[in-house]
Amino acid sequence: MRNLFTLITLGVAVLFAACSTEKESGALKHFSITSETPIKVEAEGGNVAITYTIKDAIAGESVKTDVVSGSEVISAITHPTTGVILVEVKANSGAQRVAVITLSYGTESANVTIQQKGVGNGGGDNGGTADVEFTASCLDGYYYGEKYGEGTDRYAFFLSDQGLNNGGQAYTNGTYYYVDCFSPATKSLTLPLGTYNFDKSNTGSAYTINSDNSQLILTGESVESTTSTPYTDAKMVVSANKIVLEVTVDGKRHKVTYFGSIELDDVSGENPDNGDDTGDKTEGQDGEAQSTLTEDRHVTFDGEHRAKWGYEGDYWQVGYSNYTIYIMNKSGGYVYGDTLQFDLITDNNSTDGKFAGKYTISDKPGKLVMMAGFTNKYAQAVGSWFYEYGGGLASGYKNYAMIKSGTAEFIDNGNGTHTVILDGKDYKGNKITCNWTGVIEED
């Protein structure tokens, strides 16, 4: 998957699997529920999703629902799309209550339990108080649409005390709760209301939180003092202009509350070519904004390093395979020091790493072109660029430069290694060069 960097990287991995149901009536051969159960809902109510899959569909059959108990809990049940059932839960002003819904498909059926908290029960899943209570003053993030899986929309955002600056950078000494989540495909920039549950299997299903990416980031004065810790559990309730996020981090329960707009920036159409393979994709960006270098830079990867390639399909829509190549210096197992990213449009349609060739660096997509680097309107670095990771802002970028012109050659040596010869320039005219030989592994 193509990496688009802000100064805190919003990488995404969408994995697909299934969760178990609470109770099944008979063997489920055609129909299975992928939602975790019980589904837990805050006292204020809201929309929750029950997700399911159909295998070997039965002609004329559809999934039906029946509220077998707790009808007072539920306002409405709708079927917005195949695989998703939305349940509208009423607000609760009394004690905890439970509803049970039976889903059936042909002769197969399964139960889903909805547990709604009562008023004054501590607000947590276990009825206790949180170890950390945090009020977020800022929400910053993006709406990605269905780009990472049909049938669900993806939202990724930070709840924090500092926010991000106009360049997408995190501030020092800040607390950032990052959430990567999915909803039904609504095409709405506003985060859909409802309850989102932690998905350890990362199915990409509606109303789930991606466990791979969601994490707590505490920025320090530098990258060395910045920590990132994944959640081991999470639940998020979104209501009108309010988010309540409960997460477990290092065994401690955090409750994050945010009040304000829940509309995110639209990057669902961020592909910079928009189906047009002509024209300057960099939109004439100036040098000062695209490079912090003050002199030429020769990049070496002589010690501990990582070299990876990733297949991007026909990303630039010019009829040829696109590959992203990363070569990164490391220290103690972590990325540190000089890094190069190459955005290559080949002369073939391979999917298995056939990217050898000599490339002209250009802002116009085409055959055997290495796309020039530029920053799009979402403060994401696109194309080919250099950066020095370590020191500087909390983001860790000490120096960076978009590669504007020149050539790059990738030579297949026939022994499992490639030689990479870069002779490029940044937007200020500084030379960025590299002559390296080594193994480039599939990412």
C-alpha positions as CSV (number, residue, x, y, z in Angstrom):
1,M,0.0,0.0,0.0
2,R,1.3,3.5,-1.0
3,N,2.7,5.4,2.0
4,L,1.6,9.0,2.2
5,F,3.5,10.7,5.0
6,T,2.4,13.5,7.3
7,L,5.0,14.3,10.0
8,I,3.4,11.6,12.0
9,T,2.9,8.8,9.5
10,L,-0.7,7.5,9.1
11,G,0.2,4.1,7.7
12,V,-2.8,1.7,7.1
13,A,-3.1,-2.1,7.0
14,V,-6.5,-3.6,6.3
15,L,-6.7,-7.3,7.2
16,F,-9.7,-9.6,6.9
17,A,-10.8,-12.3,9.3
18,A,-13.9,-13.0,11.4
19,C,-15.0,-12.9,15.1
20,S,-17.1,-15.5,16.9
21,T,-20.7,-15.2,17.8
22,E,-22.2,-15.7,21.3
23,K,-24.7,-18.4,20.4
24,E,-25.5,-20.3,17.2
25,S,-28.6,-22.4,16.5
26,G,-27.2,-25.3,14.5
27,A,-24.3,-25.3,12.1
28,L,-23.9,-22.1,10.1
29,K,-22.8,-23.0,6.6
30,H,-24.1,-20.1,4.6
31,F,-24.3,-17.3,7.2
32,S,-22.0,-16.1,9.9
33,I,-21.9,-13.0,12.2
34,T,-18.6,-11.2,12.2
35,S,-19.5,-8.7,15.0
36,E,-18.2,-9.3,18.5
37,T,-20.9,-10.0,21.0
38,P,-22.1,-8.7,23.4
39,I,-22.1,-5.3,21.8
40,K,-21.7,-2.6,24.5
41,V,-23.4,0.7,24.3
42,E,-23.2,3.9,26.4
43,A,-26.2,5.1,28.3
44,E,-26.8,8.0,25.8
45,G,-27.5,5.4,23.1
46,G,-26.8,5.7,19.4
47,N,-26.3,3.5,16.3
48,V,-24.4,0.2,16.5
49,A,-23.7,-2.2,13.7
50,I,-24.1,-5.9,13.5
51,T,-22.0,-7.3,10.6
52,Y,-22.3,-10.6,8.9
53,T,-21.1,-12.5,5.8
54,I,-22.9,-14.8,3.4
55,K,-21.2,-17.7,1.7
56,D,-22.9,-19.7,-1.1
57,A,-25.9,-17.5,-1.1
58,I,-29.3,-19.2,-1.1
59,A,-31.6,-17.9,-3.9
60,G,-34.5,-15.8,-2.6
61,E,-33.2,-15.7,1.0
62,S,-32.2,-12.6,3.0
63,V,-31.0,-12.0,6.5
64,K,-34.0,-11.3,8.9
65,T,-33.9,-9.9,12.4
66,D,-36.2,-10.5,15.4
67,V,-35.9,-8.8,18.8
68,V,-36.5,-11.6,21.2
69,S,-36.0,-9.6,24.4
70,G,-35.3,-6.0,25.4
71,S,-37.5,-4.3,22.8
72,E,-37.5,-1.2,25.0
73,V,-33.8,-0.7,24.3
74,I,-34.2,-0.4,20.5
75,S,-35.7,2.4,18.4
76,A,-35.2,1.0,14.9
77,I,-33.3,-1.7,12.9
78,T,-32.3,-1.0,9.3
79,H,-30.4,-2.9,6.6
80,P,-28.4,-0.2,4.8
81,T,-26.3,-2.6,2.7
82,T,-25.5,-6.3,2.5
83,G,-23.4,-7.4,5.4
84,V,-24.5,-4.6,7.8
85,I,-27.4,-4.2,10.1
86,L,-27.8,-0.9,12.0
87,V,-29.5,-0.9,15.4
88,E,-30.6,2.4,16.8
89,V,-30.4,2.2,20.6
90,K,-32.5,4.5,22.8
91,A,-31.0,6.7,25.5
92,N,-31.1,5.0,28.9
93,S,-31.9,7.0,32.1
94,G,-32.1,4.0,34.4
95,A,-30.1,0.8,35.2
96,Q,-28.1,-1.3,32.8
97,R,-30.3,-3.1,30.3
98,V,-29.9,-5.9,27.7
99,A,-31.5,-6.7,24.4
100,V,-31.2,-9.9,22.4
101,I,-31.6,-9.9,18.6
102,T,-31.9,-13.1,16.5
103,L,-30.5,-13.0,13.0
104,S,-31.7,-15.7,10.6
105,Y,-30.9,-16.8,7.1
106,G,-32.9,-19.7,5.8
107,T,-32.8,-22.3,8.5
108,E,-29.7,-20.9,10.1
109,S,-29.8,-18.4,13.0
110,A,-27.6,-16.8,15.6
111,N,-28.2,-14.4,18.5
112,V,-26.5,-11.1,19.2
113,T,-26.7,-9.4,22.6
114,I,-26.6,-5.7,23.2
115,Q,-25.6,-4.5,26.6
116,Q,-26.4,-0.8,27.5
117,K,-24.9,0.9,30.4
118,G,-27.1,2.5,33.0
119,V,-26.7,6.0,34.5
120,G,-24.2,6.4,37.3
121,N,-22.4,3.1,36.8
122,G,-18.9,4.7,36.4
123,G,-19.0,4.8,32.6
124,G,-16.4,2.1,32.1
125,D,-16.8,-1.4,30.6
126,N,-16.2,-2.9,34.1
127,G,-18.2,-0.3,35.9
128,G,-15.1,1.2,37.5
129,T,-13.2,4.5,37.0
130,A,-10.5,5.0,34.4
131,D,-6.9,5.1,35.4
132,V,-6.4,8.1,33.1
133,E,-9.1,10.7,32.4
134,F,-8.2,12.9,29.4
135,T,-10.1,15.7,27.7
136,A,-9.1,16.2,24.1
137,S,-9.3,19.8,22.8
138,C,-8.4,18.9,19.2
139,L,-9.5,16.5,16.5
140,D,-7.3,16.2,13.4
141,G,-7.6,13.6,10.7
142,Y,-8.9,12.3,7.4
143,Y,-11.8,10.6,5.6
144,Y,-10.5,8.1,3.2
145,G,-13.8,6.7,1.7
146,E,-13.8,3.2,0.4
147,K,-10.2,3.3,-0.8
148,Y,-9.1,0.5,1.6
149,G,-12.0,-1.9,1.2
150,E,-15.4,-1.9,-0.5
151,G,-18.5,-1.5,1.6
152,T,-16.9,0.4,4.5
153,D,-15.5,4.0,4.8
154,R,-12.2,4.5,6.7
155,Y,-11.5,7.4,9.1
156,A,-8.2,8.1,10.7
157,F,-7.7,10.8,13.2
158,F,-5.9,12.1,16.4
159,L,-7.6,13.2,19.6
160,S,-5.1,15.4,21.3
161,D,-4.3,18.4,23.5
162,Q,-2.0,20.1,21.0
163,G,-3.4,19.3,17.6
164,L,-1.4,19.4,14.3
165,N,0.0,22.4,12.6
166,N,-0.9,23.4,9.0
167,G,1.9,21.1,7.7
168,G,0.4,18.1,9.5
169,Q,3.1,18.1,12.2
170,A,2.6,17.1,15.8
171,Y,3.8,19.6,18.4
172,T,6.3,18.7,21.1
173,N,5.2,17.6,24.6
174,G,1.7,16.5,23.4
175,T,-0.7,13.7,24.0
176,Y,-2.1,12.1,20.8
177,Y,-4.7,9.3,20.8
178,Y,-4.7,7.9,17.3
179,V,-7.8,6.1,16.0
180,D,-8.1,4.2,12.8
181,C,-11.7,3.0,12.3
182,F,-14.3,1.9,9.8
183,S,-18.0,2.7,9.3
184,P,-20.6,1.8,6.7
185,A,-20.0,3.4,3.4
186,T,-21.8,6.7,3.9
187,K,-19.6,9.0,1.9
188,S,-19.9,11.4,4.8
189,L,-17.0,13.6,6.0
190,T,-18.6,13.6,9.4
191,L,-17.7,10.6,11.5
192,P,-20.9,8.5,11.6
193,L,-22.6,8.2,15.0
194,G,-22.5,4.9,16.7
195,T,-20.4,2.5,18.8
196,Y,-17.0,1.3,17.4
197,N,-15.5,-1.8,18.9
198,F,-11.9,-3.0,18.9
199,D,-11.2,-5.5,16.2
200,K,-8.3,-7.7,17.0
201,S,-8.7,-9.6,13.8
202,N,-8.8,-6.4,11.7
203,T,-11.7,-7.4,9.5
204,G,-12.2,-3.9,8.2
205,S,-15.9,-4.3,9.1
206,A,-18.2,-1.4,9.8
207,Y,-18.0,0.1,13.3
208,T,-14.7,-1.4,14.2
209,I,-11.3,0.1,15.3
210,N,-8.2,-1.2,13.6
211,S,-6.0,-2.8,16.3
212,D,-2.8,-2.6,14.2
213,N,-2.7,1.1,13.8
214,S,-4.5,2.6,16.7
215,Q,-2.1,3.8,19.4
216,L,-1.2,6.4,22.0
217,I,1.6,8.8,21.0
218,L,3.3,11.0,23.6
219,T,5.6,13.5,21.9
220,G,8.7,14.7,23.6
221,E,11.3,17.3,22.8
222,S,12.7,15.1,20.1
223,V,12.0,11.8,18.3
224,E,14.2,10.0,20.9
225,S,11.9,11.1,23.7
226,T,8.7,10.3,21.8
227,T,6.8,7.1,22.5
228,S,4.1,5.2,20.6
229,T,2.2,2.4,22.4
230,P,-0.6,0.3,20.7
231,Y,-3.9,-0.2,22.4
232,T,-4.7,-3.7,23.6
233,D,-8.4,-2.9,23.8
234,A,-10.6,0.0,22.7
235,K,-14.2,1.2,22.4
236,M,-15.5,4.5,21.0
237,V,-18.9,6.0,21.2
238,V,-19.6,8.8,18.7
239,S,-22.7,11.0,19.3
240,A,-23.6,14.5,18.1
241,N,-20.4,16.6,18.5
242,K,-19.0,14.3,21.1
243,I,-16.6,11.3,21.1
244,V,-15.9,9.1,24.1
245,L,-12.9,6.8,23.6
246,E,-12.0,4.2,26.1
247,V,-8.7,2.4,25.5
248,T,-6.3,0.1,27.4
249,V,-2.7,1.0,27.2
250,D,0.0,-0.9,29.1
251,G,-2.7,-2.4,31.3
252,K,-4.2,1.0,32.2
253,R,-7.6,2.2,31.2
254,H,-7.8,5.6,29.6
255,K,-11.0,7.5,29.0
256,V,-10.8,10.3,26.4
257,T,-13.6,12.7,25.9
258,Y,-13.9,15.2,23.1
259,F,-16.5,17.8,22.4
260,G,-16.7,19.7,19.1
261,S,-16.9,19.1,15.3
262,I,-16.4,15.6,14.2
263,E,-15.9,16.4,10.5
264,L,-12.7,15.3,8.9
265,D,-10.7,16.4,5.9
266,D,-11.6,14.6,2.7
267,V,-8.7,12.6,1.1
268,S,-10.9,10.1,-0.6
269,G,-9.8,11.4,-3.9
270,E,-6.2,12.2,-3.0
271,N,-4.7,10.3,-6.0
272,P,-2.9,13.3,-7.5
273,D,-3.5,12.3,-11.2
274,N,-7.3,12.2,-11.0
275,G,-7.3,10.2,-14.2
276,D,-5.3,12.8,-16.1
277,D,-1.8,11.6,-17.1
278,T,-0.6,15.0,-18.3
279,G,0.4,18.2,-16.6
280,D,2.6,19.2,-13.7
281,K,1.5,17.2,-10.6
282,T,3.6,19.4,-8.3
283,E,1.6,22.5,-9.3
284,G,4.8,24.5,-9.5
285,Q,5.7,24.2,-5.9
286,D,8.6,26.4,-4.8
287,G,11.9,25.3,-3.4
288,E,11.8,26.8,0.1
289,A,8.7,24.8,1.0
290,Q,10.0,21.6,-0.5
291,S,13.5,21.4,0.9
292,T,15.4,22.2,4.1
293,L,18.8,21.4,2.5
294,T,21.4,24.1,2.3
295,E,24.0,22.0,0.3
296,D,24.4,18.9,-1.8
297,R,23.7,15.5,-0.1
298,H,25.2,12.2,-0.9
299,V,23.2,9.4,0.7
300,T,24.9,6.2,1.9
301,F,23.6,2.9,3.4
302,D,26.7,1.3,4.6
303,G,25.7,0.0,8.0
304,E,22.4,-1.3,9.4
305,H,19.7,-0.5,6.9
306,R,16.4,-1.6,5.4
307,A,15.5,-1.8,1.6
308,K,12.0,-2.6,0.5
309,W,9.8,-2.5,-2.6
310,G,6.1,-2.3,-2.8
311,Y,3.8,-2.8,-5.8
312,E,1.3,0.0,-6.3
313,G,-0.7,-1.2,-9.3
314,D,-1.2,1.4,-12.1
315,Y,-1.3,4.2,-9.5
316,W,-0.6,7.0,-12.0
317,Q,-2.9,5.5,-14.6
318,V,-0.5,5.5,-17.5
319,G,-0.7,1.8,-18.3
320,Y,2.4,0.6,-16.5
321,S,3.2,-0.9,-13.1
322,N,4.1,1.5,-10.3
323,Y,6.6,0.6,-7.5
324,T,7.6,2.4,-4.3
325,I,11.2,1.7,-3.2
326,Y,12.4,2.6,0.3
327,I,16.0,2.5,1.5
328,M,16.4,3.5,5.1
329,N,19.3,3.7,7.5
330,K,18.6,2.2,10.9
331,S,20.1,2.3,14.4
332,G,19.3,-0.3,17.0
333,G,16.6,-1.7,14.9
334,Y,14.8,1.6,14.4
335,V,14.8,3.9,11.3
336,Y,17.3,6.6,12.0
337,G,19.3,8.8,9.6
338,D,19.1,9.2,5.9
339,T,16.2,7.7,3.9
340,L,15.3,7.7,0.2
341,Q,11.9,7.0,-1.2
342,F,11.6,6.3,-5.0
343,D,8.3,6.4,-6.9
344,L,8.9,4.5,-10.1
345,I,6.6,4.0,-13.2
346,T,8.1,1.0,-15.1
347,D,7.8,0.0,-18.7
348,N,5.9,-3.2,-17.9
349,N,2.9,-4.6,-16.1
350,S,4.6,-6.9,-13.7
351,T,3.4,-7.4,-10.1
352,D,6.5,-9.2,-8.7
353,G,9.3,-6.6,-8.5
354,K,10.4,-6.1,-12.1
355,F,11.4,-2.4,-11.7
356,A,15.0,-2.5,-13.2
357,G,15.6,0.3,-15.6
358,K,16.8,3.9,-16.1
359,Y,14.3,6.5,-15.0
360,T,13.9,10.2,-15.8
361,I,12.7,12.3,-12.8
362,S,9.7,14.3,-13.9
363,D,6.5,15.9,-12.5
364,K,4.6,14.3,-15.4
365,P,3.7,10.6,-15.2
366,G,4.9,8.3,-18.0
367,K,6.9,5.3,-19.0
368,L,10.2,4.9,-17.1
369,V,9.5,8.1,-15.1
370,M,10.4,8.5,-11.4
371,M,7.8,10.9,-10.1
372,A,9.2,14.1,-8.7
373,G,8.4,14.7,-5.0
374,F,5.9,17.2,-3.9
375,T,3.5,18.0,-1.0
376,N,-0.2,17.6,-1.7
377,K,-2.9,19.8,-0.2
378,Y,-3.2,17.4,2.7
379,A,0.3,18.0,3.8
380,Q,1.4,14.5,2.6
381,A,4.7,13.9,0.8
382,V,4.0,12.2,-2.5
383,G,6.5,10.9,-5.1
384,S,10.3,10.7,-4.6
385,W,12.1,12.4,-1.8
386,F,14.9,12.3,0.8
387,Y,14.6,12.8,4.5
388,E,16.8,12.6,7.5
389,Y,15.0,10.9,10.4
390,G,16.1,11.8,13.9
391,G,16.2,15.0,16.0
392,G,14.4,18.2,15.1
393,L,10.6,18.3,15.7
394,A,8.7,15.6,17.5
395,S,7.9,14.2,14.1
396,G,11.5,13.2,13.8
397,Y,12.3,14.9,10.4
398,K,15.5,16.8,10.8
399,N,16.0,17.5,7.1
400,Y,14.0,16.7,4.0
401,A,14.0,17.4,0.3
402,M,11.6,16.6,-2.5
403,I,13.6,15.3,-5.5
404,K,12.6,17.5,-8.5
405,S,14.8,16.5,-11.5
406,G,17.6,14.2,-12.7
407,T,17.8,10.4,-13.3
408,A,17.7,7.2,-11.3
409,E,18.9,3.8,-12.4
410,F,18.0,0.5,-10.9
411,I,20.3,-2.3,-12.1
412,D,19.4,-6.0,-11.5
413,N,22.7,-7.7,-10.9
414,G,21.3,-11.2,-11.4
415,N,22.4,-12.4,-8.0
416,G,19.5,-11.1,-5.9
417,T,20.9,-7.6,-5.5
418,H,20.2,-4.3,-7.2
419,T,22.5,-1.3,-7.8
420,V,20.8,2.0,-7.3
421,I,22.4,5.1,-8.9
422,L,20.6,8.3,-8.1
423,D,21.7,11.6,-9.7
424,G,19.0,14.1,-8.7
425,K,18.3,17.6,-7.6
426,D,15.9,19.2,-5.2
427,Y,13.8,22.2,-5.8
428,K,16.6,24.5,-4.7
429,G,19.2,22.9,-7.0
430,N,21.0,21.0,-4.4
431,K,22.3,17.6,-5.7
432,I,21.0,14.5,-4.0
433,T,23.0,11.4,-5.1
434,C,23.4,7.8,-4.1
435,N,25.3,4.7,-5.4
436,W,24.3,1.7,-3.4
437,T,24.2,-2.1,-4.0
438,G,22.2,-4.5,-1.9
439,V,19.1,-6.7,-1.6
440,I,15.7,-4.9,-2.0
441,E,13.1,-7.1,-0.3
442,E,9.4,-7.2,-1.0
443,D,7.5,-5.1,1.5
